[in-house]
Amino acid sequence: MTRALSLAWSHVGAAIYDPFLALGERRGMAEHRRALLARAHGRVLEIGAGTGLNLPYYDRGLDRLVLTEPDAGMARRLERRVERDKVGAEVVRTAAEELPFADASFDVAVSTMVLCTVPDPEAAAAELRRVLRPGGRLLYVEHLRADDDRLARWQDRLAAPWAALAAGCRCDRRTLELLDRSFALEPPTRHAWRGMPPLVRPLATGAAVRI
Ligand SMILES: C[S@@+](CC[C@H](N)C(=O)[O-])C[C@H]1O[C@@H](n2cnc3c(N)ncnc32)[C@H](O)[C@@H]1O
């Protein structure tokens, strides 16, 4: 794909993102975001912030809020939303695998449906661990490979076409196991992502502590 075509595709993806998620937001995801982000205090870093669907749920009294996003189409919408809503956040166009921040420079990191999409999730987890201070928390909402064998088999079969359709999102990723290797995982809360296709319905929310 040429650079121009890939940029155009990125803007199309960003334009359809909020409408694609709208039903799921109404059927529970907005509430998961609200409950999770009530736990964000101090210096906060969000990875893969997308179009900024988490912005309404951040406390306006944070010491620092940095929103990172590597995709040009998403980042443009994010920057506009930050400006429109006067959020006082910094937007940095970067991938989670290479965070341009000092060690231990954040109290909280946030990942909502991002670890499914990053090309190198081990590198992203290592970077999140590096930039969090000891005792800092990664707050996450992530969809998962299903515990149910039948659904897991469908996720394996359809992982490649789903990724092609959904901008690289892997529906078969074992994200809790990934976090467990780098952090002390608090017991996650399991949900169904209602209003979304079954492939991405198994969901977990919670915190992973940087030790
Ligand atoms: C499903 S969207 C989630 C967006 C947002 N976090 C939300 O909750 O609506 C996945 C996001 O991950 C971003 N992403 C893709 N590759 C990434 C990477 N290597 N590092 C960080 N974010 C990435 C995408 O650009 C997209 O914004």
The ligand as a Gaussian input file, in Angstrom:
#p B3LYP/6-31G(d) Opt

LIG

0 1
 C       -9.622000      -0.684000      19.407000
 S       -8.774000       0.827000      19.348000
 C       -8.980000       1.418000      21.025000
 C       -8.976000       2.936000      21.105000
 C       -9.241000       3.490000      22.516000
 N       -8.256000       3.019000      23.458000
 C      -10.615000       3.136000      23.000000
 O      -10.752000       2.646000      24.128000
 O      -11.581000       3.430000      22.289000
 C       -7.079000       0.323000      19.330000
 C       -6.113000       1.504000      19.352000
 O       -4.772000       1.029000      19.475000
 C       -3.977000       1.844000      18.640000
 N       -2.719000       1.165000      18.344000
 C       -2.401000       0.385000      17.277000
 N       -1.114000       0.001000      17.336000
 C       -0.613000       0.541000      18.470000
 C        0.674000       0.533000      19.071000
 N        1.677000      -0.133000      18.534000
 N        0.836000       1.236000      20.212000
 C       -0.189000       1.903000      20.772000
 N       -1.421000       1.950000      20.248000
 C       -1.628000       1.291000      19.101000
 C       -4.838000       2.071000      17.424000
 O       -4.354000       3.121000      16.628000
 C       -6.166000       2.357000      18.093000
 O       -6.282000       3.698000      18.442000

